[in-house]
Amino acid sequence: MPRPDPTDAPWSLRPAAVHLLSLLLLLPLVARGADLPAQAALPVREVSVFKDGHAFVVHRGSVAVDAQGSAVLRHLPAPVMGTFWAGATDEGVGLAAVTASQGRVRVERTALSLKELVDANPGAEVLVTEVPPAHRDPVPYEATILPAPMQSSDELESLAPPGDGPKLPVASDLVFLRTDAGTRVLPLSRIQDLTFRAGPAAKLGREEFRSTLTLSMIRRGAGDGVAPLAEGEAGVGLMYVQRGLRWIPSYRVELDGKGQARVWLQATLVNDLVDLDDVTCNLVVGVPTFALQGSADPIGLEQAAARLAQAVTLDNGSRFGNFYANSMMSQVAGGAGGGAAPAPEADAGGANGEKTEDLYVFRLEHVSLKKGERMVVPVSVGSLPYRDFFKLEIPLTPPAEFVQQLDPRQGAEFARLMAAPKAVHTIRLSNTGKAPLTTAPALVMRDGRVLAQGMLSYTSPGAEVDLAVTTAVDIRVTKEERESRRVPNAQNWNGEQLARLELTGGLTLKNLRGQPVDIEVVRHVFGAVESADHDGVIERVNVLEDLSLLGQAGPGRGGPAGFGWFNWPPWWRQFNGAARIRWQVRLDPGAETSLEYAWNYYGR
C-alpha cells in the first residue's frame, strides 16, 4: 500500500458530513523532558454540536515552526477514540507526525508571596528587618538579594531511578543575601520586613510541565523527496470528536385560534469544552453512531483521558443524558439563524439549513462562547397549520386476579390511573416545512397567555405530531364494562383448563363546551375484539413491543414498567394478544353519544 500523501488533508470537508469517524489514527505517545518552544493557540473555526453532548471540533490557523520543522500547540484535546485527525493546509506542506507529550515550559506568573518576590528580584537592593530575639528591638540592615541555589532538571534526573520520568528544577527555600559582612543565609520565617530600594519586578518565571501537541511539518520537494519545513509559519488544522459541548432545543408555539401556529425554535448552548470565538456553529438534529464513544484516544494523554472518562460516566448516569438524542431516528435538514439575531421568516425549520445523510443541520454564524458559559440563541421561526381536537385514550385494564397481586402502594397508584378517564385538549401540528421538528419541550401560548408546556417528538417533514394542551373538564366521560359470558374449559394448557371470558363495554361522551368538538377515542384491551359500533376501527397489536398500550395515563408511560407489576402466567401471551379500537367522533354542543364494543380473552 502506498504511503499516504501528508499534504492530502481533508479540510474542505463539511464537519457535519464526516465519514471518517470509524477509522483509527495511530499516533506516537511520548513523555519528554526536553524544553519545548513557545506554544501556539490554534483557534476553533467551526463546531458541529450534537444533542447528546458530543461535538465535532475543527481548529484551523497559522502556527510558528522552529528550525527543526516543529510546531507546538498548547491545546491538547481528549477526543473519542479514532476521531482525531491533523493536517497541513498550505500548498506543498505536509504533516509527518503528531506527538502528544509532556514537556517543560517556562511560564511567567505574578509573584504573590514574599518568597516569590525574592526569587523574582535577584540583584535588587533591599532593606531587611529580621525578627529580633526576645526583649530586643529589630535592627534593619542593607543587603542585595542573591539567586537561590537550584537543583537542575538534569541533576535530578541523573539521581533518580531509571525510567522515573522528567523532573522540574527545584529551588532552595532559603533566602540568600549579600551583606557587608558576607553572604547571609536565613529561612524566610526570619524576615519580618523587606523594603526594596527600587520597585520590585512583579513577574516570576518558573518551569512547569505542560501537555502539548507537536506537529512535525515537512516540505515536499520535486519527486518523492521530503525535508523538514524551514523556520517560519505554516497553516495547520485539527479535527476531532469530544464530549463537553451540547445544545438543548426548545419551542414556543403561538396559536391563532384559526388553524395557524407560529413556531419558534431556540437553542441553549452548554459549553464545557473549549473557548469559542466568532465560530460557525452547526446544530445537528440526530446523533451519528460513535462506536468508541466511551473510549479516549491515546493522543489525549492520561490526564485528559481521565477527564473524558469521568464526563462519560457522569453523563451516562444522568437521566437527561440522552433525553433529546433522537439516536434511533432517521432524520433530515435544517434551519437558519445567526448569532443572537432572530432568524429570517421561513418554514418552521428555517431556510438555510443543510441535509447531510440522515442529519439536519441548523447553521449559526459568529458564535462566541467561553468555556463554562451558557447561551440561548434563536434558531428559526415559521408558521405551521394545526387543528384542535380532543383525545380520549383508555389504557389496558388487567384482569382482577392480577390487580390483586399489587401491594397497597401500587394498588393505590393503579386505581388512580384507571379512574374516570378524561379527554385531553390536543393540537395536531402538520409539519409542512422542509426541516424536521426535533424532540424538545414546547411552550403553548395563545393571545400572549401560556396554555401549557408539552413535549414535541421528532417529526419529519410531511408528518404530524400531537401536542397535549390541557385536560378537558367540560367533556364528560363515563365507562361501563361487564362480563357477558364465561365458557369454562375452552382451552387446555399442560392440563390446566382455561375459560373463555366474553365482555362488553361502553363509553359515553357528552359535550358541555358550548361549541362543536372533534374527539379521537382509543380503547386498548387484552384479548381479541369482536365488534365495535360507530365505525370503530379494530387493530391487533404486539403486546410485547407496543408501548402505547398503556395509554397516556398508564403506569410506566414511556416504558413497560406497568407490566412488570404483575406476575403473568406463562400461558398468557400464548392465548391472549392485545388490540385497540379507534373512533372519530364529532359532538355538537350538549350532544351525547355512546360507543359500544365487545371483546374476549382466556383466563382462569
Residue, then its C-alpha position, 0 to 999 in steps of 0.5 A: m500500500p502506498r504511503p499516504d500523501p501528508t499534504d492530502a488533508p481533508w479540510s474542505l470537508r463539511p464537519a457535519a458530513v464526516h465519514l471518517l469517524s470509524l477509522l483509527l489514527l495511530l499516533p506516537l505517545v511520548a513523555r519528554g523532558a526536553d524544553l519545548p518552544a513557545q506554544a501556539a493557540l490554534p483557534v476553533r473555526e467551526v463546531s458541529v454540536f450534537k444533542d447528546g453532548h458530543a461535538f465535532v471540533v475543527h481548529r484551523g490557523s497559522v502556527a510558528v515552526d522552529a528550525q527543526g520543522s516543529a510546531v507546538l500547540r498548547h491545546l491538547p484535546a481528549p477526543v473519542m477514540g479514532t476521531f482525531w485527525a491533523g493536517a497541513t493546509d498550505e500548498g506543498v506542506g505536509l504533516a509527518a507526525v503528531t506527538a502528544s507529550q509532556g514537556r517543560v515550559r517556562v511560564e511567567r506568573t505574578a509573584l504573590s508571596l514574599k518568597e516569590l518576590v525574592d526569587a523574582n528580584p535577584g540583584a535588587e537592593v533591599l532593606v531587611t528587618e529580621v525578627p529580633p530575639a526576645h526583649r530586643d528591638p529589630v535592627p534593619y540592615e542593607a543587603t542585595i538579594l542573591p539567586a537561590p541555589m537550584q537543583s537542575s532538571d538534569e541533576l535530578e534526573s541523573l539521581a533518580p531511578p531509571g525510567d522515573g520520568p522528567k523532573l522540574p528544577v527545584a529551588s532552595d527555600l532559603v533566602f540568600l543575601r549579600t551583606d557587608a559582612g558576607t553572604r547571609v543565609l536565613p529561612l524566610s520565617r526570619i524576615q519580618d520586613l523587606t523594603f526594596r530600594a527600587g520597585p520590585a519586578a512583579k513577574l516570576g518565571r518558573e518551569e512547569f510541565r505542560s501537555t502539548l501537541t507537536l506537529s512535525m511539518i515537512r516540505r515536499g520537494a520535486g519527486d518523492g523527496v521530503a525535508p523538514l519545513a524551514e523556520g517560519e509559519a505554516g497553516v495547520g488544522l485539527m479535527y476531532v470528536q469530544r464530549g463537553l459541548r451540547w445544545i438543548p432545543s426548545y419551542r414556543v408555539e403561538l396559536d391563532g385560534k384559526g388553524q395557524a401556529r407560529v413556531w419558534l425554535q431556540a437553542t441553549l448552548v452548554n459549553d464545557l469544552v473549549d473557548l469559542d470565538d466568532v465560530t460557525c456553529n452547526l446544530v445537528v438534529g440526530v446523533p451519528t453512531f460513535a462506536l468508541q464513544g466511551s473510549a479516549d484516544p491515546i493522543g489525549l494523554e492520561q490526564a485528559a483521558a481521565r477527564l473524558a472518562q469521568a464526563v462519560t460516566l457522569d453523563n451516562g448516569s444522568r437521566f437527561g443524558n440522552f433525553y433529546a438524542n433522537s439516536m434511533m431516528s432517521q432524520v433530515a435538514g435544517g434551519a437558519g439563524g445567526g448569532a443572537a439575531p432572530a432568524p429570517e421568516a421561513d418554514a418552521g425549520g428555517a431556510n438555510g439549513e443543510k441535509t447531510e445523510d440522515l442529519y439536519v443541520f441548523r447553521l449559526e454564524h459568529v458564535s462566541l462562547k467561553k468555556g463554562e458559559r451558557m447561551v440561548v440563541p434563536v434558531s428559526v421561526g415559521s408558521l405551521p397549520y394545526r387543528d384542535f381536537f380532543k383525545l380520549e385514550i383508555p389504557l389496558t385494564p388487567p384482569a382482577e386476579f392480577v390487580q390483586q397481586l399489587d401491594p397497597r402502594q401500587g394498588a393505590e397508584f393503579a386505581r388512580l390511573m384507571a379512574a374516570p378517564k378524561a379527554v385531553h385538549t390536543i393540537r395536531l401540528s402538520n409539519t409542512g416545512k422542509a426541516p424536521l421538528t426535533t424532540a424538545p419541550a414546547l411552550v403553548m401560548r395563545d393571545g400572549r397567555v401560556l396554555a401549557q408546556g408539552m413535549l414535541s417528538y421528532t417529526s419529519p417533514g410531511a408528518e404530524v405530531d400531537l401536542a397535549v394542551t390541557t385536560a378537558v373538564d367540560i367533556r364528560v366521560t363515563k365507562e361501563e364494562r361487564e362480563s357477558r359470558r364465561v365458557p369454562n374449559a375452552q382451552n387446555w394448557n399442560g392440563e390446566q383448563l382455561a375459560r373463555l371470558e366474553l365482555t362488553g363495554g361502553l363509553t359515553l361522551k357528552n359535550l358541555r363546551g358550548q361549541p362543536v368538538d372533534i374527539e379521537v377515542v382509543r380503547h386498548v384491551f387484552g384479548a381479541v375484539e369482536s365488534a365495535d359500533h360507530d365505525g370503530v376501527i379494530e387493530r391487533v397489536n404486539v403486546l410485547e413491543d407496543l408501548s402505547l398500550l398503556g395509554q397516556a395515563g398508564p403506569g410506566r408511560g414511556g416504558p413497560a414498567g406497568f407490566g412488570w407489576f404483575n406476575w403473568p402466567p406463562w400461558w398468557r401471551q400464548f392465548n391472549g394478544a392485545a388490540r385497540i379500537r379507534w373512533q372519530v367522533r364529532l359532538d355538537p354542543g350538549a350532544e351525547t353519544s355512546l360507543e359500544y364494543a365487545w371483546n374476549y380473552y382466556g383466563r382462569 
